[in-house]
Amino acid sequence: MLPGRDYKYVHTGSHSHSIKQMSEGKLDAACVANDLLARAVAVGDIKADQYRSIYKSSSFPPLCLGTAHDLPTEMAAQIKKTFQDFRFEGTSLEKRFKSQGTVRFALVDYKRDWEYVREIDDKLAKLLESK
């Protein structure tokens, strides 16, 4: 299937907006992150019986925080330790991520954990170029 030939597509601007439009019956299909969809179901923005998943991609980190590559070694180590030791309990992050069972930040490797995201970016760029 090819976009533009076999189906129409639009960019809604955000996963949340796509989910909202799906729940209102304004879209027949949408590409959304499964963690954001699960969160939308958990808070009642969309009901589980309002959609069905036809494809699930590989998972990747939903959000990353990083440090500059040229920080002094001790400072970079302290920042890393702070994130590793921080727990979401009692913070706004607990409320946001509780439905997913996420209780703390996780270490990721940019090359490995974000490889799929870079692949998607490359394909989207080619798709937009062809318009």
A tleap script that builds the chain and sets N, CA, C and O, in Angstrom:
source leaprc.protein.ff14SB
mol = sequence {
  NMET LEU PRO GLY ARG ASP TYR LYS TYR VAL
  HIE THR GLY SER HIE SER HIE SER ILE LYS
  GLN MET SER GLU GLY LYS LEU ASP ALA ALA
  CYS VAL ALA ASN ASP LEU LEU ALA ARG ALA
  VAL ALA VAL GLY ASP ILE LYS ALA ASP GLN
  TYR ARG SER ILE TYR LYS SER SER SER PHE
  PRO PRO LEU CYS LEU GLY THR ALA HIE ASP
  LEU PRO THR GLU MET ALA ALA GLN ILE LYS
  LYS THR PHE GLN ASP PHE ARG PHE GLU GLY
  THR SER LEU GLU LYS ARG PHE LYS SER GLN
  GLY THR VAL ARG PHE ALA LEU VAL ASP TYR
  LYS ARG ASP TRP GLU TYR VAL ARG GLU ILE
  ASP ASP LYS LEU ALA LYS LEU LEU GLU SER
  CLYS
}
set mol.1.N position { 0.835 -1.177 0.000 }
set mol.1.CA position { 0.000 0.000 0.000 }
set mol.1.C position { 0.884 1.245 0.000 }
set mol.1.O position { 1.889 1.315 0.707 }
set mol.2.N position { 0.492 2.205 -0.794 }
set mol.2.CA position { 1.238 3.445 -0.875 }
set mol.2.C position { 0.360 4.625 -0.487 }
set mol.2.O position { -0.776 4.746 -0.947 }
set mol.3.N position { 0.905 5.505 0.374 }
set mol.3.CA position { 0.141 6.695 0.737 }
set mol.3.C position { -0.082 7.577 -0.483 }
set mol.3.O position { 0.792 7.706 -1.341 }
set mol.4.N position { -1.245 8.171 -0.547 }
set mol.4.CA position { -1.570 9.023 -1.684 }
set mol.4.C position { -2.185 8.250 -2.840 }
set mol.4.O position { -2.983 8.793 -3.604 }
set mol.5.N position { -1.816 6.996 -2.963 }
set mol.5.CA position { -2.385 6.137 -3.997 }
set mol.5.C position { -3.483 5.250 -3.434 }
set mol.5.O position { -4.583 5.185 -3.981 }
set mol.6.N position { -3.175 4.567 -2.334 }
set mol.6.CA position { -4.111 3.609 -1.757 }
set mol.6.C position { -4.913 4.180 -0.587 }
set mol.6.O position { -5.953 3.630 -0.223 }
set mol.7.N position { -4.453 5.245 -0.014 }
set mol.7.CA position { -5.178 5.878 1.088 }
set mol.7.C position { -4.715 7.324 1.232 }
set mol.7.O position { -3.610 7.685 0.826 }
set mol.8.N position { -5.583 8.135 1.817 }
set mol.8.CA position { -5.234 9.523 2.093 }
set mol.8.C position { -4.668 9.595 3.507 }
set mol.8.O position { -5.020 8.798 4.377 }
set mol.9.N position { -3.793 10.557 3.713 }
set mol.9.CA position { -3.250 10.748 5.049 }
set mol.9.C position { -3.098 12.239 5.325 }
set mol.9.O position { -2.934 13.046 4.410 }
set mol.10.N position { -3.157 12.575 6.583 }
set mol.10.CA position { -2.945 13.947 7.031 }
set mol.10.C position { -2.067 13.911 8.272 }
set mol.10.O position { -2.036 12.913 8.993 }
set mol.11.N position { -1.372 14.980 8.508 }
set mol.11.CA position { -0.605 15.134 9.742 }
set mol.11.C position { -1.455 15.982 10.679 }
set mol.11.O position { -1.754 17.137 10.375 }
set mol.12.N position { -1.843 15.416 11.810 }
set mol.12.CA position { -2.715 16.133 12.750 }
set mol.12.C position { -1.925 17.048 13.674 }
set mol.12.O position { -2.497 17.934 14.308 }
set mol.13.N position { -0.651 16.846 13.752 }
set mol.13.CA position { 0.179 17.690 14.609 }
set mol.13.C position { 0.632 17.033 15.894 }
set mol.13.O position { 1.632 17.444 16.482 }
set mol.14.N position { -0.092 16.012 16.339 }
set mol.14.CA position { 0.332 15.319 17.557 }
set mol.14.C position { -0.417 13.998 17.697 }
set mol.14.O position { -1.490 13.806 17.124 }
set mol.15.N position { 0.163 13.114 18.456 }
set mol.15.CA position { -0.481 11.834 18.739 }
set mol.15.C position { -1.788 12.072 19.494 }
set mol.15.O position { -2.805 11.442 19.202 }
set mol.16.N position { -1.753 12.982 20.463 }
set mol.16.CA position { -2.952 13.273 21.250 }
set mol.16.C position { -4.086 13.793 20.381 }
set mol.16.O position { -5.245 13.425 20.572 }
set mol.17.N position { -3.750 14.645 19.430 }
set mol.17.CA position { -4.776 15.183 18.536 }
set mol.17.C position { -5.336 14.066 17.652 }
set mol.17.O position { -6.540 14.014 17.402 }
set mol.18.N position { -4.467 13.180 17.182 }
set mol.18.CA position { -4.932 12.044 16.376 }
set mol.18.C position { -5.869 11.152 17.178 }
set mol.18.O position { -6.896 10.711 16.662 }
set mol.19.N position { -5.528 10.887 18.426 }
set mol.19.CA position { -6.374 10.057 19.287 }
set mol.19.C position { -7.724 10.736 19.487 }
set mol.19.O position { -8.765 10.082 19.425 }
set mol.20.N position { -7.709 12.041 19.726 }
set mol.20.CA position { -8.956 12.785 19.917 }
set mol.20.C position { -9.821 12.700 18.665 }
set mol.20.O position { -11.024 12.460 18.760 }
set mol.21.N position { -9.220 12.894 17.493 }
set mol.21.CA position { -9.983 12.829 16.248 }
set mol.21.C position { -10.523 11.421 16.001 }
set mol.21.O position { -11.626 11.259 15.479 }
set mol.22.N position { -9.748 10.407 16.375 }
set mol.22.CA position { -10.235 9.028 16.259 }
set mol.22.C position { -11.456 8.835 17.160 }
set mol.22.O position { -12.452 8.249 16.736 }
set mol.23.N position { -11.382 9.324 18.401 }
set mol.23.CA position { -12.485 9.133 19.344 }
set mol.23.C position { -13.747 9.867 18.893 }
set mol.23.O position { -14.859 9.474 19.245 }
set mol.24.N position { -13.570 10.936 18.112 }
set mol.24.CA position { -14.700 11.702 17.600 }
set mol.24.C position { -15.184 11.195 16.241 }
set mol.24.O position { -16.118 11.755 15.667 }
set mol.25.N position { -14.556 10.140 15.725 }
set mol.25.CA position { -14.950 9.576 14.440 }
set mol.25.C position { -14.528 10.398 13.242 }
set mol.25.O position { -15.068 10.216 12.151 }
set mol.26.N position { -13.576 11.296 13.419 }
set mol.26.CA position { -13.120 12.158 12.327 }
set mol.26.C position { -12.020 11.522 11.487 }
set mol.26.O position { -11.740 11.989 10.383 }
set mol.27.N position { -11.392 10.462 11.995 }
set mol.27.CA position { -10.351 9.742 11.264 }
set mol.27.C position { -10.705 8.266 11.203 }
set mol.27.O position { -11.248 7.705 12.155 }
set mol.28.N position { -10.396 7.653 10.088 }
set mol.28.CA position { -10.587 6.208 9.961 }
set mol.28.C position { -9.416 5.435 10.543 }
set mol.28.O position { -9.569 4.297 10.988 }
set mol.29.N position { -8.240 6.064 10.537 }
set mol.29.CA position { -7.038 5.411 11.042 }
set mol.29.C position { -6.051 6.482 11.486 }
set mol.29.O position { -6.111 7.626 11.035 }
set mol.30.N position { -5.157 6.100 12.364 }
set mol.30.CA position { -4.126 7.018 12.837 }
set mol.30.C position { -2.915 6.229 13.309 }
set mol.30.O position { -3.037 5.113 13.816 }
set mol.31.N position { -1.761 6.821 13.135 }
set mol.31.CA position { -0.524 6.254 13.679 }
set mol.31.C position { -0.259 6.967 14.994 }
set mol.31.O position { -0.033 8.177 15.018 }
set mol.32.N position { -0.286 6.227 16.073 }
set mol.32.CA position { -0.035 6.815 17.387 }
set mol.32.C position { 0.841 5.877 18.207 }
set mol.32.O position { 0.838 4.662 18.010 }
set mol.33.N position { 1.575 6.461 19.115 }
set mol.33.CA position { 2.431 5.672 19.999 }
set mol.33.C position { 1.567 4.865 20.954 }
set mol.33.O position { 0.612 5.382 21.532 }
set mol.34.N position { 1.910 3.590 21.113 }
set mol.34.CA position { 1.065 2.724 21.934 }
set mol.34.C position { 1.054 3.138 23.404 }
set mol.34.O position { 0.058 2.911 24.090 }
set mol.35.N position { 2.144 3.744 23.910 }
set mol.35.CA position { 2.124 4.203 25.302 }
set mol.35.C position { 1.190 5.395 25.466 }
set mol.35.O position { 0.525 5.520 26.494 }
set mol.36.N position { 1.134 6.270 24.466 }
set mol.36.CA position { 0.220 7.413 24.541 }
set mol.36.C position { -1.227 6.960 24.392 }
set mol.36.O position { -2.120 7.505 25.041 }
set mol.37.N position { -1.461 5.968 23.540 }
set mol.37.CA position { -2.808 5.422 23.384 }
set mol.37.C position { -3.259 4.759 24.692 }
set mol.37.O position { -4.399 4.949 25.117 }
set mol.38.N position { -2.385 3.992 25.322 }
set mol.38.CA position { -2.720 3.352 26.605 }
set mol.38.C position { -3.034 4.400 27.661 }
set mol.38.O position { -3.965 4.233 28.449 }
set mol.39.N position { -2.265 5.472 27.678 }
set mol.39.CA position { -2.514 6.545 28.637 }
set mol.39.C position { -3.856 7.218 28.351 }
set mol.39.O position { -4.595 7.545 29.280 }
set mol.40.N position { -4.177 7.429 27.057 }
set mol.40.CA position { -5.449 8.055 26.679 }
set mol.40.C position { -6.625 7.183 27.107 }
set mol.40.O position { -7.651 7.699 27.550 }
set mol.41.N position { -6.483 5.870 26.979 }
set mol.41.CA position { -7.536 4.950 27.426 }
set mol.41.C position { -7.665 5.020 28.947 }
set mol.41.O position { -8.773 5.056 29.482 }
set mol.42.N position { -6.526 5.038 29.639 }
set mol.42.CA position { -6.535 5.050 31.106 }
set mol.42.C position { -7.216 6.293 31.671 }
set mol.42.O position { -7.863 6.219 32.715 }
set mol.43.N position { -7.081 7.422 31.002 }
set mol.43.CA position { -7.692 8.654 31.519 }
set mol.43.C position { -9.055 8.940 30.889 }
set mol.43.O position { -9.690 9.944 31.215 }
set mol.44.N position { -9.508 8.063 29.988 }
set mol.44.CA position { -10.841 8.195 29.421 }
set mol.44.C position { -10.959 9.065 28.183 }
set mol.44.O position { -12.070 9.426 27.793 }
set mol.45.N position { -9.838 9.412 27.552 }
set mol.45.CA position { -9.903 10.218 26.328 }
set mol.45.C position { -10.454 9.427 25.149 }
set mol.45.O position { -11.035 10.001 24.228 }
set mol.46.N position { -10.272 8.117 25.178 }
set mol.46.CA position { -10.804 7.225 24.151 }
set mol.46.C position { -11.093 5.888 24.825 }
set mol.46.O position { -10.387 5.487 25.750 }
set mol.47.N position { -12.122 5.210 24.362 }
set mol.47.CA position { -12.466 3.907 24.928 }
set mol.47.C position { -11.810 2.812 24.090 }
set mol.47.O position { -11.622 2.960 22.883 }
set mol.48.N position { -11.469 1.721 24.749 }
set mol.48.CA position { -10.803 0.610 24.066 }
set mol.48.C position { -11.641 0.049 22.928 }
set mol.48.O position { -11.091 -0.475 21.960 }
set mol.49.N position { -12.968 0.150 23.026 }
set mol.49.CA position { -13.815 -0.383 21.958 }
set mol.49.C position { -13.998 0.599 20.795 }
set mol.49.O position { -14.751 0.321 19.861 }
set mol.50.N position { -13.311 1.749 20.852 }
set mol.50.CA position { -13.405 2.728 19.769 }
set mol.50.C position { -12.315 2.548 18.716 }
set mol.50.O position { -12.297 3.274 17.722 }
set mol.51.N position { -11.431 1.617 18.912 }
set mol.51.CA position { -10.342 1.412 17.944 }
set mol.51.C position { -9.904 -0.040 17.961 }
set mol.51.O position { -10.218 -0.796 18.880 }
set mol.52.N position { -9.175 -0.406 16.930 }
set mol.52.CA position { -8.480 -1.692 16.934 }
set mol.52.C position { -7.114 -1.464 16.317 }
set mol.52.O position { -6.965 -0.694 15.368 }
set mol.53.N position { -6.147 -2.123 16.853 }
set mol.53.CA position { -4.778 -1.977 16.379 }
set mol.53.C position { -4.555 -2.920 15.207 }
set mol.53.O position { -4.858 -4.110 15.288 }
set mol.54.N position { -4.025 -2.381 14.124 }
set mol.54.CA position { -3.752 -3.231 12.956 }
set mol.54.C position { -2.260 -3.450 12.760 }
set mol.54.O position { -1.857 -4.286 11.952 }
set mol.55.N position { -1.441 -2.709 13.490 }
set mol.55.CA position { 0.009 -2.880 13.404 }
set mol.55.C position { 0.644 -2.314 14.658 }
set mol.55.O position { 0.261 -1.240 15.121 }
set mol.56.N position { 1.598 -3.020 15.201 }
set mol.56.CA position { 2.348 -2.515 16.340 }
set mol.56.C position { 3.824 -2.553 15.977 }
set mol.56.O position { 4.378 -3.607 15.664 }
set mol.57.N position { 4.444 -1.395 16.025 }
set mol.57.CA position { 5.859 -1.285 15.685 }
set mol.57.C position { 6.726 -1.761 16.843 }
set mol.57.O position { 6.233 -2.098 17.919 }
set mol.58.N position { 8.000 -1.778 16.598 }
set mol.58.CA position { 8.951 -2.024 17.674 }
set mol.58.C position { 8.824 -0.891 18.686 }
set mol.58.O position { 8.475 0.236 18.334 }
set mol.59.N position { 9.108 -1.201 19.930 }
set mol.59.CA position { 9.040 -0.170 20.962 }
set mol.59.C position { 10.319 0.655 20.970 }
set mol.59.O position { 11.385 0.194 20.561 }
set mol.60.N position { 10.183 1.879 21.444 }
set mol.60.CA position { 11.339 2.746 21.627 }
set mol.60.C position { 11.034 3.702 22.764 }
set mol.60.O position { 9.870 3.909 23.109 }
set mol.61.N position { 12.074 4.289 23.349 }
set mol.61.CA position { 11.847 5.185 24.490 }
set mol.61.C position { 10.941 6.349 24.094 }
set mol.61.O position { 11.156 6.971 23.054 }
set mol.62.N position { 9.923 6.652 24.916 }
set mol.62.CA position { 9.005 7.724 24.569 }
set mol.62.C position { 9.580 9.115 24.783 }
set mol.62.O position { 9.103 10.076 24.178 }
set mol.63.N position { 10.577 9.241 25.615 }
set mol.63.CA position { 11.151 10.538 25.933 }
set mol.63.C position { 12.570 10.311 26.426 }
set mol.63.O position { 12.826 9.372 27.180 }
set mol.64.N position { 13.470 11.147 26.011 }
set mol.64.CA position { 14.845 11.023 26.502 }
set mol.64.C position { 15.371 12.370 26.958 }
set mol.64.O position { 15.072 13.411 26.374 }
set mol.65.N position { 16.142 12.321 27.991 }
set mol.65.CA position { 16.874 13.470 28.480 }
set mol.65.C position { 18.344 13.119 28.366 }
set mol.65.O position { 18.740 11.988 28.651 }
set mol.66.N position { 19.138 14.059 27.960 }
set mol.66.CA position { 20.556 13.779 27.789 }
set mol.66.C position { 21.409 14.906 28.332 }
set mol.66.O position { 20.907 15.912 28.833 }
set mol.67.N position { 22.686 14.713 28.220 }
set mol.67.CA position { 23.636 15.724 28.653 }
set mol.67.C position { 24.573 16.044 27.498 }
set mol.67.O position { 24.725 15.262 26.559 }
set mol.68.N position { 25.183 17.187 27.589 }
set mol.68.CA position { 26.165 17.580 26.580 }
set mol.68.C position { 27.350 16.620 26.623 }
set mol.68.O position { 27.745 16.147 27.689 }
set mol.69.N position { 27.895 16.346 25.478 }
set mol.69.CA position { 28.997 15.379 25.389 }
set mol.69.C position { 30.285 15.873 26.050 }
set mol.69.O position { 31.151 15.069 26.397 }
set mol.70.N position { 30.413 17.176 26.223 }
set mol.70.CA position { 31.672 17.724 26.722 }
set mol.70.C position { 31.619 18.171 28.186 }
set mol.70.O position { 32.433 18.988 28.616 }
set mol.71.N position { 30.664 17.637 28.947 }
set mol.71.CA position { 30.621 17.946 30.379 }
set mol.71.C position { 31.817 17.304 31.080 }
set mol.71.O position { 32.308 16.262 30.646 }
set mol.72.N position { 32.279 17.916 32.150 }
set mol.72.CA position { 33.323 17.258 32.939 }
set mol.72.C position { 32.825 15.879 33.394 }
set mol.72.O position { 31.651 15.724 33.731 }
set mol.73.N position { 33.694 14.905 33.403 }
set mol.73.CA position { 33.343 13.520 33.716 }
set mol.73.C position { 32.593 13.389 35.037 }
set mol.73.O position { 31.597 12.668 35.108 }
set mol.74.N position { 33.050 14.067 36.077 }
set mol.74.CA position { 32.394 13.969 37.388 }
set mol.74.C position { 30.988 14.547 37.351 }
set mol.74.O position { 30.079 13.994 37.969 }
set mol.75.N position { 30.794 15.651 36.634 }
set mol.75.CA position { 29.475 16.265 36.544 }
set mol.75.C position { 28.522 15.350 35.780 }
set mol.75.O position { 27.378 15.158 36.192 }
set mol.76.N position { 28.990 14.787 34.672 }
set mol.76.CA position { 28.159 13.868 33.885 }
set mol.76.C position { 27.763 12.656 34.727 }
set mol.76.O position { 26.625 12.194 34.649 }
set mol.77.N position { 28.689 12.143 35.525 }
set mol.77.CA position { 28.415 10.989 36.386 }
set mol.77.C position { 27.375 11.340 37.450 }
set mol.77.O position { 26.494 10.532 37.746 }
set mol.78.N position { 27.471 12.528 38.019 }
set mol.78.CA position { 26.511 12.944 39.052 }
set mol.78.C position { 25.110 13.122 38.460 }
set mol.78.O position { 24.120 12.742 39.086 }
set mol.79.N position { 25.026 13.692 37.268 }
set mol.79.CA position { 23.731 13.859 36.602 }
set mol.79.C position { 23.120 12.484 36.322 }
set mol.79.O position { 21.933 12.264 36.565 }
set mol.80.N position { 23.928 11.573 35.814 }
set mol.80.CA position { 23.453 10.211 35.536 }
set mol.80.C position { 22.947 9.553 36.820 }
set mol.80.O position { 21.880 8.939 36.822 }
set mol.81.N position { 23.699 9.677 37.902 }
set mol.81.CA position { 23.297 9.088 39.187 }
set mol.81.C position { 21.986 9.707 39.682 }
set mol.81.O position { 21.123 8.999 40.201 }
set mol.82.N position { 21.837 11.013 39.526 }
set mol.82.CA position { 20.612 11.689 39.964 }
set mol.82.C position { 19.399 11.115 39.246 }
set mol.82.O position { 18.380 10.830 39.876 }
set mol.83.N position { 19.502 10.944 37.932 }
set mol.83.CA position { 18.385 10.369 37.177 }
set mol.83.C position { 18.141 8.913 37.565 }
set mol.83.O position { 16.990 8.492 37.675 }
set mol.84.N position { 19.205 8.139 37.774 }
set mol.84.CA position { 19.044 6.731 38.160 }
set mol.84.C position { 18.387 6.587 39.525 }
set mol.84.O position { 17.599 5.665 39.735 }
set mol.85.N position { 18.698 7.476 40.448 }
set mol.85.CA position { 18.180 7.385 41.814 }
set mol.85.C position { 16.785 7.977 41.972 }
set mol.85.O position { 16.085 7.647 42.929 }
set mol.86.N position { 16.369 8.840 41.056 }
set mol.86.CA position { 15.092 9.540 41.171 }
set mol.86.C position { 13.930 8.578 40.961 }
set mol.86.O position { 13.948 7.776 40.027 }
set mol.87.N position { 12.934 8.651 41.813 }
set mol.87.CA position { 11.717 7.847 41.686 }
set mol.87.C position { 10.530 8.785 41.492 }
set mol.87.O position { 10.515 9.899 42.016 }
set mol.88.N position { 9.545 8.330 40.741 }
set mol.88.CA position { 8.395 9.157 40.384 }
set mol.88.C position { 7.377 9.315 41.510 }
set mol.88.O position { 6.557 10.232 41.465 }
set mol.89.N position { 7.410 8.438 42.525 }
set mol.89.CA position { 6.420 8.481 43.594 }
set mol.89.C position { 6.339 9.878 44.206 }
set mol.89.O position { 7.349 10.485 44.560 }
set mol.90.N position { 5.084 10.373 44.321 }
set mol.90.CA position { 4.854 11.662 44.937 }
set mol.90.C position { 5.090 12.860 44.027 }
set mol.90.O position { 5.057 14.002 44.486 }
set mol.91.N position { 5.327 12.613 42.749 }
set mol.91.CA position { 5.559 13.711 41.800 }
set mol.91.C position { 4.493 13.675 40.705 }
set mol.91.O position { 3.713 12.726 40.622 }
set mol.92.N position { 4.465 14.695 39.880 }
set mol.92.CA position { 3.522 14.713 38.756 }
set mol.92.C position { 3.850 13.605 37.754 }
set mol.92.O position { 2.976 13.173 37.003 }
set mol.93.N position { 5.085 13.149 37.739 }
set mol.93.CA position { 5.458 12.048 36.839 }
set mol.93.C position { 4.761 10.750 37.240 }
set mol.93.O position { 4.425 9.935 36.381 }
set mol.94.N position { 4.543 10.556 38.539 }
set mol.94.CA position { 3.831 9.355 38.992 }
set mol.94.C position { 2.433 9.318 38.375 }
set mol.94.O position { 2.009 8.291 37.844 }
set mol.95.N position { 1.732 10.427 38.448 }
set mol.95.CA position { 0.376 10.485 37.895 }
set mol.95.C position { 0.389 10.222 36.385 }
set mol.95.O position { -0.461 9.501 35.861 }
set mol.96.N position { 1.350 10.808 35.710 }
set mol.96.CA position { 1.402 10.687 34.252 }
set mol.96.C position { 1.750 9.270 33.789 }
set mol.96.O position { 1.195 8.797 32.798 }
set mol.97.N position { 2.654 8.593 34.484 }
set mol.97.CA position { 3.158 7.303 34.008 }
set mol.97.C position { 2.702 6.097 34.823 }
set mol.97.O position { 3.087 4.971 34.507 }
set mol.98.N position { 1.898 6.300 35.855 }
set mol.98.CA position { 1.476 5.197 36.731 }
set mol.98.C position { 0.747 4.103 35.955 }
set mol.98.O position { 0.962 2.918 36.209 }
set mol.99.N position { -0.116 4.490 35.007 }
set mol.99.CA position { -0.900 3.497 34.267 }
set mol.99.C position { -0.024 2.553 33.453 }
set mol.99.O position { -0.458 1.464 33.078 }
set mol.100.N position { 1.203 2.972 33.181 }
set mol.100.CA position { 2.132 2.129 32.421 }
set mol.100.C position { 3.071 1.346 33.321 }
set mol.100.O position { 3.855 0.523 32.848 }
set mol.101.N position { 2.989 1.603 34.623 }
set mol.101.CA position { 3.871 0.914 35.556 }
set mol.101.C position { 5.274 1.493 35.593 }
set mol.101.O position { 6.185 0.873 36.144 }
set mol.102.N position { 5.461 2.672 35.015 }
set mol.102.CA position { 6.772 3.309 35.000 }
set mol.102.C position { 6.961 4.082 36.297 }
set mol.102.O position { 6.141 4.930 36.651 }
set mol.103.N position { 8.051 3.782 37.004 }
set mol.103.CA position { 8.272 4.414 38.301 }
set mol.103.C position { 9.584 5.194 38.363 }
set mol.103.O position { 9.866 5.858 39.360 }
set mol.104.N position { 10.385 5.115 37.299 }
set mol.104.CA position { 11.665 5.825 37.312 }
set mol.104.C position { 12.178 5.994 35.891 }
set mol.104.O position { 11.638 5.410 34.952 }
set mol.105.N position { 13.209 6.785 35.741 }
set mol.105.CA position { 13.856 6.946 34.450 }
set mol.105.C position { 14.654 5.685 34.129 }
set mol.105.O position { 15.134 4.997 35.030 }
set mol.106.N position { 14.789 5.392 32.850 }
set mol.106.CA position { 15.571 4.231 32.426 }
set mol.106.C position { 16.732 4.698 31.561 }
set mol.106.O position { 16.598 5.635 30.774 }
set mol.107.N position { 17.848 4.047 31.713 }
set mol.107.CA position { 19.000 4.368 30.868 }
set mol.107.C position { 18.766 3.839 29.459 }
set mol.107.O position { 18.256 2.733 29.278 }
set mol.108.N position { 19.139 4.629 28.474 }
set mol.108.CA position { 19.017 4.196 27.085 }
set mol.108.C position { 20.317 4.469 26.353 }
set mol.108.O position { 21.131 5.292 26.771 }
set mol.109.N position { 20.487 3.770 25.269 }
set mol.109.CA position { 21.624 3.971 24.390 }
set mol.109.C position { 21.087 4.559 23.086 }
set mol.109.O position { 20.301 3.913 22.393 }
set mol.110.N position { 21.501 5.764 22.755 }
set mol.110.CA position { 20.963 6.461 21.590 }
set mol.110.C position { 21.068 5.617 20.323 }
set mol.110.O position { 20.087 5.470 19.594 }
set mol.111.N position { 22.247 5.065 20.057 }
set mol.111.CA position { 22.425 4.302 18.815 }
set mol.111.C position { 21.512 3.083 18.767 }
set mol.111.O position { 20.908 2.806 17.731 }
set mol.112.N position { 21.406 2.366 19.852 }
set mol.112.CA position { 20.612 1.139 19.874 }
set mol.112.C position { 19.118 1.422 20.057 }
set mol.112.O position { 18.300 0.968 19.257 }
set mol.113.N position { 18.764 2.162 21.094 }
set mol.113.CA position { 17.361 2.328 21.472 }
set mol.113.C position { 16.581 3.291 20.583 }
set mol.113.O position { 15.353 3.227 20.540 }
set mol.114.N position { 17.263 4.169 19.885 }
set mol.114.CA position { 16.586 5.121 19.010 }
set mol.114.C position { 16.821 4.826 17.528 }
set mol.114.O position { 16.477 5.649 16.680 }
set mol.115.N position { 17.395 3.680 17.203 }
set mol.115.CA position { 17.644 3.320 15.803 }
set mol.115.C position { 16.335 3.292 15.008 }
set mol.115.O position { 16.278 3.795 13.886 }
set mol.116.N position { 15.298 2.711 15.584 }
set mol.116.CA position { 14.008 2.610 14.895 }
set mol.116.C position { 13.402 3.999 14.661 }
set mol.116.O position { 12.789 4.246 13.623 }
set mol.117.N position { 13.577 4.900 15.631 }
set mol.117.CA position { 13.065 6.267 15.492 }
set mol.117.C position { 13.758 6.973 14.328 }
set mol.117.O position { 13.109 7.666 13.544 }
set mol.118.N position { 15.064 6.800 14.216 }
set mol.118.CA position { 15.797 7.424 13.100 }
set mol.118.C position { 15.343 6.848 11.769 }
set mol.118.O position { 15.274 7.570 10.774 }
set mol.119.N position { 15.034 5.558 11.737 }
set mol.119.CA position { 14.519 4.927 10.516 }
set mol.119.C position { 13.159 5.539 10.134 }
set mol.119.O position { 12.915 5.833 8.964 }
set mol.120.N position { 12.295 5.725 11.111 }
set mol.120.CA position { 10.990 6.339 10.857 }
set mol.120.C position { 11.177 7.768 10.337 }
set mol.120.O position { 10.525 8.170 9.374 }
set mol.121.N position { 12.060 8.525 10.971 }
set mol.121.CA position { 12.321 9.898 10.535 }
set mol.121.C position { 12.778 9.936 9.081 }
set mol.121.O position { 12.327 10.777 8.303 }
set mol.122.N position { 13.674 9.025 8.720 }
set mol.122.CA position { 14.159 8.974 7.338 }
set mol.122.C position { 13.020 8.678 6.363 }
set mol.122.O position { 12.920 9.311 5.311 }
set mol.123.N position { 12.167 7.719 6.712 }
set mol.123.CA position { 11.053 7.365 5.832 }
set mol.123.C position { 10.033 8.496 5.726 }
set mol.123.O position { 9.501 8.749 4.645 }
set mol.124.N position { 9.758 9.178 6.839 }
set mol.124.CA position { 8.828 10.312 6.798 }
set mol.124.C position { 9.386 11.447 5.946 }
set mol.124.O position { 8.646 12.090 5.202 }
set mol.125.N position { 10.686 11.692 6.052 }
set mol.125.CA position { 11.295 12.741 5.250 }
set mol.125.C position { 11.160 12.436 3.766 }
set mol.125.O position { 10.854 13.325 2.973 }
set mol.126.N position { 11.387 11.187 3.389 }
set mol.126.CA position { 11.227 10.786 1.981 }
set mol.126.C position { 9.780 10.907 1.533 }
set mol.126.O position { 9.507 11.326 0.409 }
set mol.127.N position { 8.851 10.540 2.412 }
set mol.127.CA position { 7.441 10.634 2.101 }
set mol.127.C position { 7.039 12.091 1.852 }
set mol.127.O position { 6.321 12.390 0.898 }
set mol.128.N position { 7.506 12.983 2.711 }
set mol.128.CA position { 7.172 14.396 2.582 }
set mol.128.C position { 7.828 15.016 1.352 }
set mol.128.O position { 7.259 15.914 0.731 }
set mol.129.N position { 9.027 14.541 0.996 }
set mol.129.CA position { 9.716 15.027 -0.201 }
set mol.129.C position { 8.937 14.669 -1.466 }
set mol.129.O position { 8.943 15.414 -2.445 }
set mol.130.N position { 8.266 13.516 -1.427 }
set mol.130.CA position { 7.572 13.029 -2.622 }
set mol.130.C position { 6.235 13.720 -2.843 }
set mol.130.O position { 5.620 13.543 -3.895 }
set mol.131.N position { 5.777 14.498 -1.880 }
set mol.131.CA position { 4.482 15.190 -2.011 }
set mol.131.C position { 4.541 16.303 -3.022 }
set mol.131.O position { 3.540 16.982 -3.251 }
savepdb mol mol.pdb
quit
